[in-house]
């Protein structure tokens, strides 16, 4: 078997997912110490993942492997239409676009959450920005889960099971 995702990638993925869900579902008190700590941890984990993607990751986990192109998008749409399982070990181009959005939005969520406890709240509507960013990430999470389930059914391949052990 070929290792698709290394331990750092899997650990950061699942910790970020659990941290975001804990804060989003109000398992931590909004604005409280745990909420802020979890939000900061999520942002730090995104940074760790980005640094790992440049310095230590191999194969599909390298950031250079997660750059969608027009050609890869066109090929991906043909694969979907013909129900072909993509050959690549990593994310498809649409998934790659979602990942970059996650990596952009999650630190912004943390930054706007942190900024609510500072004097910046008087200058800029960071509370409003935080609200909209959290909702954008929530929509992206829902789209991500829906895409994985839909593609699993369409390709008749259990992508969820393939993600858990990190092998393909």
Secondary structure as the mmCIF struct_conf table of DSSP 4:
data_model
#
loop_
_struct_conf.conf_type_id
_struct_conf.id
_struct_conf.beg_label_comp_id
_struct_conf.beg_label_asym_id
_struct_conf.beg_label_seq_id
_struct_conf.end_label_comp_id
_struct_conf.end_label_asym_id
_struct_conf.end_label_seq_id
STRN STRN1 UNK A 3 UNK A 3
BEND BEND1 UNK A 5 UNK A 5
HELX_RH_AL_P HELX_RH_AL_P1 UNK A 7 UNK A 24
TURN_TY1_P TURN_TY1_P1 UNK A 25 UNK A 26
BEND BEND2 UNK A 27 UNK A 28
TURN_TY1_P TURN_TY1_P2 UNK A 30 UNK A 31
BEND BEND3 UNK A 32 UNK A 32
HELX_RH_AL_P HELX_RH_AL_P2 UNK A 33 UNK A 55
TURN_TY1_P TURN_TY1_P3 UNK A 56 UNK A 56
HELX_RH_3T_P HELX_RH_3T_P1 UNK A 59 UNK A 61
BEND BEND4 UNK A 62 UNK A 62
HELX_RH_3T_P HELX_RH_3T_P2 UNK A 63 UNK A 65
BEND BEND5 UNK A 66 UNK A 66
HELX_RH_AL_P HELX_RH_AL_P3 UNK A 70 UNK A 81
TURN_TY1_P TURN_TY1_P4 UNK A 82 UNK A 83
HELX_LH_PP_P HELX_LH_PP_P1 UNK A 84 UNK A 86
BEND BEND6 UNK A 87 UNK A 87
BEND BEND7 UNK A 89 UNK A 90
HELX_RH_AL_P HELX_RH_AL_P4 UNK A 93 UNK A 115
TURN_TY1_P TURN_TY1_P5 UNK A 116 UNK A 117
BEND BEND8 UNK A 118 UNK A 118
TURN_TY1_P TURN_TY1_P6 UNK A 119 UNK A 119
HELX_RH_AL_P HELX_RH_AL_P5 UNK A 120 UNK A 123
BEND BEND9 UNK A 124 UNK A 124
HELX_RH_AL_P HELX_RH_AL_P6 UNK A 126 UNK A 155
TURN_TY1_P TURN_TY1_P7 UNK A 156 UNK A 156
BEND BEND10 UNK A 157 UNK A 157
HELX_RH_AL_P HELX_RH_AL_P7 UNK A 159 UNK A 165
TURN_TY1_P TURN_TY1_P8 UNK A 166 UNK A 166
STRN STRN2 UNK A 167 UNK A 167
#
